[in-house]
């Protein structure tokens, strides 16, 4: 039976066509769903031990509580992001078989490393979170474990960005030239900072909801602090992400003008406008939140600065 299936298989079989929604939207849906959770996981793995370290340095228990809660959430959703990633790969294999075989043949060994390293990441997540109390007297080692776990997860990012960027700027090279193509480093920086920004903004939103719903004054104060702190990190990294994104786009323009033109003037160019709108909402909303969350009433000059900053971000 196995030999029959192997003999009947051909990469040139007629492609599967998804009715109504079309293949590209199905692939896009699964990859976007995977990225939403996967990016949060990557960002949270860096933020968790960082906040824990700050808490040790400042002797502030709020940072410890923040880091531990973030670790527990990450423990629960890591498998969801990985599962959605598996679904995304299955969909690509089924709908774009020739494309997938060509790409994975070129990046076979890096892909093996990228997916194998998840075993280390999973072990690190379990050790970091489930043995938290056992490391209460060895905080330095616990923080190192957290950062080591984040490092293993970012090996995956380091490799997967090579595949992504190669699709945009393949150039003429093979081997390391294909891996470190023209848009590789700008995209790597853009995505790394973007993971921190996305995770921080999402944490801020959840903390704000908890603050509004909490009936205990102490919890309400803590969640307001968590929302404010996360928003500061999210806003700061968002500015850096936008700057690196501009460098990323410029690298595509220089190395692959066709891809740049299709992106900016093709049938999906409207997505750039939608993305710019979302970025403007984040920047304006952050400014307004900072303005409203001041412990004292804002003076007229501060109000003018916030309004001006909001208008600039929209433009």
N, C-alpha and C positions, 0 to 999 in steps of 0.2 A: 504493500500500500504506500509506504513511504517512498519507495523507488518510483512508483507510478506518478505520485504527486511531483517528485523532483523532476521527472522526465517531461511532464506536461507543463511545467512552469516556464514562462517566458517573460522577460522584461518588456517585450513588445506587445503584450496583450492590450486590448482596447482599454482606455482609461475609464475609470468610474466617474460619472457625472452626477452631482447632487442636484436634484430639481429645485426650482424656485430660488433658494438662497445662494446657489452656486458654490463651487469648490473653494474659491478664495475666501469667501466669508466664513465658511465652516472652519478652515484652517486658521483664519484670523481670530475667530471666537475662542478656539481652544488655546491658542498661544497667548492671547490676551488674558484669559482666565488664569493660565499658568503664571504669567508674568506678574499679575496682581499679587498673588500669594508668594511666589518665589522672590520677588523683589522685596516684599515686606520682610521675609525671613532673612535675606541677606543683610538688609539694613538693621534689623533688630539684633542680629548676632554681633554686630559691631557696637550698637548703642548700649546693649545690656552690660557687658563688662566695663564699658566706659563710664556709665553712670555708677556702677558699683565702685569703681576706682575713685571717682569723685566723692562718693559718700564716705569712703575710708579716709580720704585726705581731709575732708571737711568735718568728719564725725557727724554727719547729718543723716539720720535714719530714713528720711524721705527718699533719698537716692537709692538706698538699699531696697526699700519697698518697691520703688519704681522698677529697678533692675530685676528683682525676683518675679514680679508680676509679668514683666515683658518676657522673661524666660519661660514661664509657665504657658503663656499664650503661644510662644514660638514652638514649644513642645507639641502643642495640639494641632497646629496648622501646617507644620513642616511636611507631613505626609500628604496633606491635601495638595499642596503645591507640586510635590513630586508626582502624584497620581495624575494631575492635570497635564503635567509635562509629558508623561507616558502616553496619555491620550493624544496629545498634540503630535507626537512622533508617529503614532499609529495612523493618524489621519493623513499626515504627509506621505507616509509610505504607500498608503492605499490610493491616494488621489494624484500624487506626483512621484511615481515610482522611479522613473528615469532620473529625474532631478535629484532625488534623495540618494540613489545609488552612486551617482557621479560625485556628489558632495561628500558623502561619508567615505567613499574610497580615497578621496584626496586627504581627508582629515581622520583617517581610521584610528591611528594610535592616539592622537590627542583626544578623540571621542571616547576611547576605551578608558583613558586616564580620567576624563571628566566625569563619567558615570560611575567609575569605581571609587572615586574619592568620596562619594556620598556615604559609603560605609563608615569612613572615619568621621564624617560630619555627624551622622546619626549617633554614633557612639559618644562623641563629644557633647552633643546636646543632652543626651541622657545623663551622662556623668555630671555635667555642669548644673543641671536642674534638680535631679533626684538626690544628689548628695550635697545639696546646699548647706544644710545644717552641720554636716560632718566636717565641712571646711570653715566653720565659723571662726576657728582659731588660726587658720592658715589662709587668710584672705588673699594674700599675694599669689599663692598657688592656684586658688580658685579663679582669680582674674586671668591668670596665664592660660588656664584651661579654656576659659571663655574666648579669649583672643585666638588661641590655637584652633578652636572649633570654627571661628569666623574665617580664619586663614584657609582651612580646608574647603570651606564653602566657596571662597573667592578663587580658589584654583579652578573651580567649575566656571566661574564668570570669566576668568582669564582666558580659558580655552574657548568657551562658547562665543565670546565676542569675536574671536578669529573667524568663526564660521559666518557670523552675521556680517561683519565688515567685508569679508571676501565676496559676498553676494553683491555688495554695492561697488566695491573698488577692487576687482580681481587682479588687475594689472596683467603682466606677462610672466610673473615669477612662479616658481614651484617651491615646495619645502618651506623653509623659514621665510622666504620672500612672500609666499602666499599667506602664511600665518600672520606675519607682521606687515600687512599691506598698508596702503596709504591712509586709510581711515581708522586703523586699529586703535592706536593710542588715544585719539580724541574720543572715540566711542567708549573705550574702556573707562576713561575718566568721567565722561558724561553719565554713564550708567552707574558707576560706583557712587558718585555723589547723589545721583537721582534716587538710588535705593534708600539712602539715608534721609533724603527729603520726603519721599513718599511715606516711609515708615513713621517719621516724626509727625507729619501732618495727620495721618490716620490715627495715631495715638492721641494727638491733641483733640481730634474730633470725638473720639470715644471718651476721653477724660472729661471733656466738656459736658457730654450727655450724662455721665455718672455724677458730675458735680450738680447738675440741675435736678437729677432724680434722687440724690442722697438726702436722707432726713437727719442724719447725724452731722452736727456742725463741724466736728473734727474731720470727718471724711470729705465734707464739702470743701473745706479749706485745702485739704491735700489734693483733691482732684482739680481744683482751680489752679493750684501750683503746678501740677503735672501737665495740665493743658497749656499753661503759659510757657513753661519750660520747653515742652515739645514744639510749640509753635515757634519759639525763638530758633531752635535748631533747624526746624523745617524751613523757615523763611531764609535763614542764612545759607543753608545748603542749596536752596532753590535758586538763589542769585548766582551761586557758583555753577550750578547745573546749566542755567541758561547761557552763561558765558562759554562753558565748554561745549554746549550744544551748537553755538554759533561757529566755533572752531571745527566741530564735527561736520557741519553742513558745508563749510568752506573747503574742507578736505575732499568731500565728495564732488564738489563743483570742479575742483582742480584735477582730480584723478579720474573722474567718470562723468563727463559733462552730460552724457545721454541720460544716466540715472538721475542726475540733478534736474534736468529739464523735465523729465517725466514726472518727477515728484512735485515740482513747483508749478507745472503748467498742464499736467495730464488730468485724467478724469477724477483723480482723488486729491487734487490740489486743495479742494475745500477743507480737507482735514487739517491743513496747516492753519487755516483761519479758526477752525474749531479749537485746535490746540492753543493758539494764541489767546483765545477768549478764556479758556480755562486757566491759563497762566495768569492772565490779568485779574481774574476773580480771586485767585490765591493771593496775589500780591496786594490787591486792594483790601480784601478781607483781612489779611494779616495786619495791615496798617490800621484798619478800623478797630480790630480787636485790641491791639497795643494801646490805641488811643483811649478806648472805653475802659480798659482794665487798670488804668492808672489809679493809685490809691487816693489821689486828690483830683479836684476838678481841673480839666485842661485849660490852660491859658489861651487867649486868642492867637498868639504867635504859633503855639504848638498845633492848634486847630488848622491854621493856614498851611503849615508844613505838611500835615497829614493829608489834607485835601490836595495840595500840589503834588505830593508823592503819588497819590492815588491816580491823578490825571496823567502823570508821566508814565506810570506803569501801564495804563490802558493804551496810551499812544504807542 
